[in-house]
Amino acid sequence: MEETVAERRDEALRVVAAERRRLTNVAYRLLGSLADAEDVVQEAYARWYALEPRRRAEVVAPGGWLTTVVGRICLDLLGSARVRRERYVGEWLPEPVPGDGAGRGAAGDLADRIALDESVHMAFLVVLESMTPAERVAFVLHDVFGYPFPEVAEVVGRSAAACRQLAASGRRRVREARPSVASARGQGGLVREFKRAWEAKDVRALVALLDPDATVVADGGGLVGALLEPLAGGERIARAMVAFTGAPVGTVLLERRVNGLPGLVAQVDGVTESVFAFRTAGGRITHVWAVRNPEKLRPWQ
């Protein structure tokens, strides 16, 4: 039986709607912010439906069209974000996403929207922040999502050869930073011991768990108290954590998956106040990223 116009239209709508998760994943890795990523995807869909029906029908690959639009919007936002972050109070960290049901709510389970693979580990996202906007777009689209360079070139507005060089530069940054792929089981054990030592205010145990050159970076965005600069040195970090008295009465630490790896969440009366992501190497904790900016913690409430 010949397919009707209405059936073809419905099928086209299903195909376009099915792209939303992939587009959100692309935009989150490009921007480091789930809220911004979802805004970008919404804008891309608005532009798609603003096209005349005839023009939409001429698009051979709607998913490719939407990806190009998302990539271009993200490229523009990354350029302006550099200016905004120069005025940001303290350190800027990517927005953490829950990965074990901690983010269930009206917006749904974030695990259904973000694929929690190596490319969303906090260590990886922090390296992406060191790239230029063009490097980041070229690297993420090609190395993470497998888009060929001619398609990447359409997004970045440069030649395929230039995009190949941009991706190679991004690759070098990743290698130099060496954001190792942590064993979730091994990291989970270290995070659990870290939690117990912190709760017990055991400086010696904390020092034993932290790498001598460990670093803590906190993001409060000027909205809540947080370190304005990174704190380095395992012993300094341990003593600072034990001496910290700014936590509200009733604060509890919970083990949760943060961007796909074991982390910690600090809650007061069920409200998330801080999210801690970790990087481990050689059986010790080398990096702690503490996100306290309440605007970045909405998915955790």
Beta strands, then each sheet from edge to edge (+ up, - down):
strand 1: 210-219
strand 2: 231-232
strand 3: 251-258
strand 4: 261-268
strand 5: 271-281
strand 6: 284-291
sheet 1: 2+ 1- 6- 5+ 4- 3+
end
